[in-house]
Amino acid sequence: MAPDTGRVGTGGDQAGRVVSARSLSRGFGDRVVLDAIDLDIARGEFVALLGRSGSGKSTLLRALAELDYDVLGSGELQVPANRSVVFQDSRLLPWSRVLDNVILGLPGRDAAERGQAALAEVGLAGREKAWPKELSGGEQQRVALARSLVREPELLLADEPFGALDALTRIRMHALLRELCATHTPAVLFITHDVDEALLLADRVLVLQDGRIVSDRTVELDTPRTHSDPRFTAQREDLLTALGAFEKVTA
């Protein structure tokens, strides 16, 4: 793959797109990881990204976050300057208290006030002076969400943020994330391996395979979404088929 000759832009789009990618390619040496991807994400749209391990999900997220400066690539990419990333682990600074983690690098004299409001939104009012080690895994991820959303990002990028949590905590985090996104209305790209999680949260679900988007489906389910909805089951089977879950394993 040739060195990056593509264009990366920042700012909004007249058509209401927050993300606009055209022929986006990324690779390592001779190995192509993203293969000429076209992708649009609208303002306030929640997009879930599914794919097998090694399909290029995290590479796409890093490209949208502009964290892939060490990767060869090409294509055109338009993303907003104001964006945040939430990772699978909270990545809190252990030597800083909770509030200081939330407002790290946040400009303005009202940073502490905004940080306190963000912690209240995620149900952690009164825990501003706690150390990260004093929090549970779910609480640490709530702090990470507060840190991301206190900046009012136009684009929120989430790389399996609930993957390490137990089932009950994940259910609670799903409800919290839906509420926060309804309030702050960022565009979201949410990476997950969990088909059910994608259907419970997203407006659209993409399936990435061998560096290409092979499925782009709108989620048409009533709110609140439930596993008992026959349409949920049908869309779940469609996505599992797109992921190759029902393919026979051959020697």
BAPARO-278160 format. One record per residue (C-alpha): x, y, z; residue in three letters; residue number from 1; chain. Coordinates in pm, whole numbers, plus 32768, in hexadecimal, padded with zeros to 4 digits. Layout:
BEGIN
+------+------+------+-----+-----+----+
|   xx |   yy |   zz |  aa |   i | ch |
+------+------+------+-----+-----+----+
|    X |    Y |    Z | ALA | NUM |  A |
...
+------+------+------+-----+-----+----+
END
This chain:
BEGIN
+------+------+------+-----+-----+----+
|   xx |   yy |   zz |  aa |   i | ch |
+------+------+------+-----+-----+----+
| 8000 | 8000 | 8000 | MET |   1 |  A |
| 807F | 8157 | 7FA5 | ALA |   2 |  A |
| 80C5 | 8262 | 80AA | PRO |   3 |  A |
| 7F9C | 832F | 8116 | ASP |   4 |  A |
| 7F3F | 8423 | 8004 | THR |   5 |  A |
| 7DDC | 8450 | 807C | GLY |   6 |  A |
| 7D38 | 8583 | 810E | ARG |   7 |  A |
| 7CC7 | 85A0 | 8275 | VAL |   8 |  A |
| 7BDC | 86BF | 82BE | GLY |   9 |  A |
| 7B31 | 8742 | 83F5 | THR |  10 |  A |
| 79E7 | 87F0 | 842C | GLY |  11 |  A |
| 787B | 87BA | 83D4 | GLY |  12 |  A |
| 77D7 | 8757 | 8290 | ASP |  13 |  A |
| 76C3 | 880F | 81DC | GLN |  14 |  A |
| 7600 | 86CB | 81B1 | ALA |  15 |  A |
| 75FE | 8693 | 832A | GLY |  16 |  A |
| 7714 | 8592 | 8327 | ARG |  17 |  A |
| 7808 | 858A | 844A | VAL |  18 |  A |
| 78DD | 8479 | 83AB | VAL |  19 |  A |
| 791A | 845A | 8236 | SER |  20 |  A |
| 7A17 | 835B | 81B5 | ALA |  21 |  A |
| 7A5B | 830D | 8049 | ARG |  22 |  A |
| 7B3B | 81F1 | 7FD1 | SER |  23 |  A |
| 7BD9 | 81E5 | 812B | LEU |  24 |  A |
| 7CF3 | 80E6 | 8131 | SER |  25 |  A |
| 7DEB | 808C | 8241 | ARG |  26 |  A |
| 7EF7 | 7F82 | 8253 | GLY |  27 |  A |
| 8036 | 7F03 | 82ED | PHE |  28 |  A |
| 813F | 7EBE | 81EA | GLY |  29 |  A |
| 80A0 | 7DE1 | 80E1 | ASP |  30 |  A |
| 7F79 | 7D86 | 81BF | ARG |  31 |  A |
| 7E3B | 7E49 | 8171 | VAL |  32 |  A |
| 7D64 | 7E79 | 82A9 | VAL |  33 |  A |
| 7C61 | 7F71 | 8225 | LEU |  34 |  A |
| 7C10 | 7F4C | 80B5 | ASP |  35 |  A |
| 7B7A | 8082 | 800D | ALA |  36 |  A |
| 7A65 | 80BE | 810D | ILE |  37 |  A |
| 794F | 81BA | 80D0 | ASP |  38 |  A |
| 789C | 8226 | 820D | LEU |  39 |  A |
| 77B3 | 833F | 827C | ASP |  40 |  A |
| 7738 | 837D | 83DE | ILE |  41 |  A |
| 7632 | 8489 | 8417 | ALA |  42 |  A |
| 7616 | 8577 | 853B | ARG |  43 |  A |
| 7583 | 84C6 | 8666 | GLY |  44 |  A |
| 758D | 8371 | 85BB | GLU |  45 |  A |
| 75F7 | 8240 | 8684 | PHE |  46 |  A |
| 76B3 | 8144 | 85AB | VAL |  47 |  A |
| 7727 | 7FF4 | 8630 | ALA |  48 |  A |
| 7847 | 7F3F | 8586 | LEU |  49 |  A |
| 7859 | 7DC3 | 858D | LEU |  50 |  A |
| 7963 | 7CDE | 8501 | GLY |  51 |  A |
| 7A3F | 7BB7 | 854E | ARG |  52 |  A |
| 7B8D | 7BED | 85FA | SER |  53 |  A |
| 7C83 | 7C79 | 84FD | GLY |  54 |  A |
| 7B76 | 7D03 | 8416 | SER |  55 |  A |
| 7BF3 | 7E69 | 843F | GLY |  56 |  A |
| 7AFE | 7EF8 | 853F | LYS |  57 |  A |
| 7BFE | 7F9B | 8622 | SER |  58 |  A |
| 7CC6 | 8014 | 84F6 | THR |  59 |  A |
| 7B92 | 80C9 | 8476 | LEU |  60 |  A |
| 7B54 | 8165 | 85C9 | LEU |  61 |  A |
| 7CBD | 81D7 | 85E2 | ARG |  62 |  A |
| 7CA2 | 8271 | 8488 | ALA |  63 |  A |
| 7B6D | 8338 | 84ED | LEU |  64 |  A |
| 7C1E | 83A1 | 862E | ALA |  65 |  A |
| 7D54 | 8404 | 8564 | GLU |  66 |  A |
| 7E28 | 8321 | 863E | LEU |  67 |  A |
| 7EB6 | 825B | 8517 | ASP |  68 |  A |
| 7FD2 | 8340 | 84B3 | TYR |  69 |  A |
| 80BC | 8213 | 84AC | ASP |  70 |  A |
| 7FE4 | 8150 | 83B3 | VAL |  71 |  A |
| 7FF9 | 815B | 8238 | LEU |  72 |  A |
| 7EBC | 81BE | 8189 | GLY |  73 |  A |
| 7DFB | 8288 | 808A | SER |  74 |  A |
| 7CA4 | 8318 | 804A | GLY |  75 |  A |
| 7BDF | 8445 | 80C3 | GLU |  76 |  A |
| 7B5D | 8471 | 8224 | LEU |  77 |  A |
| 7A8D | 8588 | 82BE | GLN |  78 |  A |
| 7A69 | 8581 | 843A | VAL |  79 |  A |
| 7A1B | 868E | 853C | PRO |  80 |  A |
| 7B34 | 8724 | 8609 | ALA |  81 |  A |
| 7A67 | 86F5 | 8745 | ASN |  82 |  A |
| 7A60 | 857D | 8781 | ARG |  83 |  A |
| 7A99 | 8490 | 88A3 | SER |  84 |  A |
| 7AFF | 8324 | 88C9 | VAL |  85 |  A |
| 7A8D | 8227 | 89CE | VAL |  86 |  A |
| 7B5F | 80EA | 89E1 | PHE |  87 |  A |
| 7B1B | 7F8F | 8A6C | GLN |  88 |  A |
| 7BD3 | 7FE9 | 8BAA | ASP |  89 |  A |
| 7B90 | 8137 | 8C4F | SER |  90 |  A |
| 7CF7 | 81B7 | 8C31 | ARG |  91 |  A |
| 7CD3 | 828C | 8D66 | LEU |  92 |  A |
| 7E0D | 8321 | 8DFD | LEU |  93 |  A |
| 7E39 | 8262 | 8F47 | PRO |  94 |  A |
| 7EF0 | 8385 | 8FEC | TRP |  95 |  A |
| 7DD3 | 847B | 8FA9 | SER |  96 |  A |
| 7C84 | 848E | 9054 | ARG |  97 |  A |
| 7B42 | 8450 | 8F96 | VAL |  98 |  A |
| 7AED | 85BD | 8F4E | LEU |  99 |  A |
| 7C50 | 8607 | 8EDD | ASP | 100 |  A |
| 7C3A | 84E2 | 8DEC | ASN | 101 |  A |
| 7AF5 | 8567 | 8D5A | VAL | 102 |  A |
| 7B71 | 86CB | 8D20 | ILE | 103 |  A |
| 7CD2 | 8670 | 8CB2 | LEU | 104 |  A |
| 7D30 | 876D | 8BA4 | GLY | 105 |  A |
| 7BD7 | 8810 | 8BAB | LEU | 106 |  A |
| 7BF8 | 8987 | 8B75 | PRO | 107 |  A |
| 7B32 | 8A97 | 8C24 | GLY | 108 |  A |
| 7B08 | 8B16 | 8D83 | ARG | 109 |  A |
| 79C8 | 8A4C | 8DA6 | ASP | 110 |  A |
| 7A76 | 88FF | 8D5E | ALA | 111 |  A |
| 7A42 | 887A | 8EBF | ALA | 112 |  A |
| 78D2 | 88DA | 8EBA | GLU | 113 |  A |
| 78A1 | 8833 | 8D6A | ARG | 114 |  A |
| 7959 | 86FF | 8DE6 | GLY | 115 |  A |
| 787A | 86E6 | 8F17 | GLN | 116 |  A |
| 7745 | 8700 | 8E3B | ALA | 117 |  A |
| 77CB | 85ED | 8D57 | ALA | 118 |  A |
| 7809 | 8509 | 8E80 | LEU | 119 |  A |
| 76A8 | 8549 | 8EFB | ALA | 120 |  A |
| 7625 | 84E5 | 8DA3 | GLU | 121 |  A |
| 76CE | 8391 | 8DBF | VAL | 122 |  A |
| 7656 | 835C | 8F24 | GLY | 123 |  A |
| 779C | 83AA | 8FD7 | LEU | 124 |  A |
| 7748 | 84EF | 9088 | ALA | 125 |  A |
| 780B | 84FE | 91CD | GLY | 126 |  A |
| 7925 | 8421 | 914D | ARG | 127 |  A |
| 79F7 | 8543 | 90C6 | GLU | 128 |  A |
| 7B10 | 8510 | 91C1 | LYS | 129 |  A |
| 7B1D | 8395 | 91A9 | ALA | 130 |  A |
| 7C4E | 82E7 | 911A | TRP | 131 |  A |
| 7C17 | 8208 | 8FE6 | PRO | 132 |  A |
| 7C7F | 80D1 | 90AB | LYS | 133 |  A |
| 7B58 | 810D | 9195 | GLU | 134 |  A |
| 7A5F | 80E3 | 9078 | LEU | 135 |  A |
| 79CE | 7FA9 | 8FDE | SER | 136 |  A |
| 7A0B | 7F59 | 8E70 | GLY | 137 |  A |
| 78B6 | 7FE1 | 8E10 | GLY | 138 |  A |
| 78EF | 8120 | 8ED5 | GLU | 139 |  A |
| 7A40 | 8152 | 8E2D | GLN | 140 |  A |
| 799A | 8137 | 8CD8 | GLN | 141 |  A |
| 7897 | 8235 | 8D46 | ARG | 142 |  A |
| 79B2 | 8323 | 8D9A | VAL | 143 |  A |
| 7A43 | 82E2 | 8C40 | ALA | 144 |  A |
| 78F1 | 8339 | 8BA4 | LEU | 145 |  A |
| 78DC | 8477 | 8C74 | ALA | 146 |  A |
| 7A3C | 84D6 | 8C04 | ARG | 147 |  A |
| 79D9 | 84A9 | 8A98 | SER | 148 |  A |
| 7886 | 8553 | 8AA1 | LEU | 149 |  A |
| 78EC | 867E | 8B78 | VAL | 150 |  A |
| 7996 | 86FF | 8A3D | ARG | 151 |  A |
| 784C | 86F0 | 897B | GLU | 152 |  A |
| 78EA | 8632 | 8857 | PRO | 153 |  A |
| 784C | 8631 | 8700 | GLU | 154 |  A |
| 78D5 | 84D0 | 86D5 | LEU | 155 |  A |
| 78F1 | 83C6 | 87E3 | LEU | 156 |  A |
| 79C7 | 8298 | 878C | LEU | 157 |  A |
| 799F | 8169 | 8870 | ALA | 158 |  A |
| 7A7B | 8033 | 8854 | ASP | 159 |  A |
| 79C4 | 7F1A | 890D | GLU | 160 |  A |
| 7997 | 7FF4 | 8A42 | PRO | 161 |  A |
| 78C2 | 7EF3 | 8AFA | PHE | 162 |  A |
| 797A | 7DB9 | 8A8E | GLY | 163 |  A |
| 7A21 | 7D7D | 8BDF | ALA | 164 |  A |
| 78E8 | 7DB4 | 8CB3 | LEU | 165 |  A |
| 7801 | 7CAE | 8D45 | ASP | 166 |  A |
| 76AD | 7C76 | 8CA3 | ALA | 167 |  A |
| 75DD | 7D3B | 8D9F | LEU | 168 |  A |
| 76C9 | 7E66 | 8D9A | THR | 169 |  A |
| 76C4 | 7E63 | 8C1D | ARG | 170 |  A |
| 7548 | 7E78 | 8C1B | ILE | 171 |  A |
| 7558 | 7FA6 | 8D00 | ARG | 172 |  A |
| 7668 | 8046 | 8C2A | MET | 173 |  A |
| 7593 | 8014 | 8AF1 | HIS | 174 |  A |
| 7476 | 80D7 | 8B8F | ALA | 175 |  A |
| 7565 | 81E7 | 8C05 | LEU | 176 |  A |
| 760C | 820B | 8AB2 | LEU | 177 |  A |
| 74BD | 8225 | 89FF | ARG | 178 |  A |
| 7452 | 8336 | 8AF2 | GLU | 179 |  A |
| 759A | 83F5 | 8AD0 | LEU | 180 |  A |
| 7595 | 83E5 | 8955 | CYS | 181 |  A |
| 742F | 8463 | 894E | ALA | 182 |  A |
| 749B | 858A | 8A25 | THR | 183 |  A |
| 75E4 | 85E3 | 897B | HIS | 184 |  A |
| 758E | 8568 | 8818 | THR | 185 |  A |
| 76ED | 8513 | 879D | PRO | 186 |  A |
| 771E | 843B | 866B | ALA | 187 |  A |
| 7799 | 82EB | 86EE | VAL | 188 |  A |
| 786A | 81D3 | 865F | LEU | 189 |  A |
| 7854 | 80B2 | 8755 | PHE | 190 |  A |
| 792B | 7F7B | 8723 | ILE | 191 |  A |
| 78A7 | 7E39 | 87B7 | THR | 192 |  A |
| 78BB | 7CBF | 8787 | HIS | 193 |  A |
| 775E | 7C99 | 881B | ASP | 194 |  A |
| 7643 | 7C93 | 871B | VAL | 195 |  A |
| 753B | 7CC3 | 8829 | ASP | 196 |  A |
| 75F4 | 7DF4 | 88B0 | GLU | 197 |  A |
| 7600 | 7E8A | 8754 | ALA | 198 |  A |
| 7488 | 7E5A | 8721 | LEU | 199 |  A |
| 7432 | 7EE3 | 8879 | LEU | 200 |  A |
| 74F7 | 8024 | 8847 | LEU | 201 |  A |
| 7523 | 8082 | 86DA | ALA | 202 |  A |
| 7462 | 8132 | 85C9 | ASP | 203 |  A |
| 7537 | 807D | 84C3 | ARG | 204 |  A |
| 7612 | 7F48 | 84D4 | VAL | 205 |  A |
| 773C | 7F14 | 83EF | LEU | 206 |  A |
| 77F0 | 7DCA | 83BC | VAL | 207 |  A |
| 795E | 7DDE | 8360 | LEU | 208 |  A |
| 7A03 | 7CB6 | 82B6 | GLN | 209 |  A |
| 7B65 | 7CAA | 822B | ASP | 210 |  A |
| 7B7B | 7E23 | 8235 | GLY | 211 |  A |
| 7A34 | 7E60 | 817A | ARG | 212 |  A |
| 78D7 | 7EBC | 81F0 | ILE | 213 |  A |
| 7807 | 7D91 | 817E | VAL | 214 |  A |
| 76C4 | 7DF0 | 822C | SER | 215 |  A |
| 7624 | 7F3E | 8289 | ASP | 216 |  A |
| 74D2 | 7F14 | 832F | ARG | 217 |  A |
| 73E1 | 8007 | 83D1 | THR | 218 |  A |
| 7358 | 7F8B | 851E | VAL | 219 |  A |
| 71DE | 7FAC | 8516 | GLU | 220 |  A |
| 716C | 7F50 | 8673 | LEU | 221 |  A |
| 707E | 7FF2 | 8768 | ASP | 222 |  A |
| 7100 | 8097 | 88A5 | THR | 223 |  A |
| 713F | 800A | 89A2 | PRO | 224 |  A |
| 71E0 | 7EF0 | 88E0 | ARG | 225 |  A |
| 71B3 | 7D90 | 895F | THR | 226 |  A |
| 7237 | 7C39 | 8902 | HIS | 227 |  A |
| 70D1 | 7BBA | 88F8 | SER | 228 |  A |
| 707D | 7C8F | 87C7 | ASP | 229 |  A |
| 706A | 7BA2 | 8698 | PRO | 230 |  A |
| 7111 | 7CAF | 85C4 | ARG | 231 |  A |
| 7235 | 7CB0 | 86B7 | PHE | 232 |  A |
| 7260 | 7B3B | 8684 | THR | 233 |  A |
| 7248 | 7B5B | 8509 | ALA | 234 |  A |
| 7348 | 7C76 | 84F8 | GLN | 235 |  A |
| 742B | 7BBA | 85E6 | ARG | 236 |  A |
| 742B | 7A8B | 8500 | GLU | 237 |  A |
| 746C | 7B67 | 83D0 | ASP | 238 |  A |
| 759D | 7C04 | 8477 | LEU | 239 |  A |
| 7621 | 7AB5 | 84EF | LEU | 240 |  A |
| 7601 | 7A35 | 838B | THR | 241 |  A |
| 76C1 | 7B64 | 830A | ALA | 242 |  A |
| 77CF | 7B19 | 840C | LEU | 243 |  A |
| 77E6 | 79B2 | 8394 | GLY | 244 |  A |
| 7775 | 791F | 84E0 | ALA | 245 |  A |
| 76B5 | 7806 | 8438 | PHE | 246 |  A |
| 77C5 | 779F | 8344 | GLU | 247 |  A |
| 7842 | 763E | 836B | LYS | 248 |  A |
| 799F | 7616 | 83F4 | VAL | 249 |  A |
| 7A78 | 7551 | 8305 | THR | 250 |  A |
| 7BC1 | 74AA | 834E | ALA | 251 |  A |
+------+------+------+-----+-----+----+
END
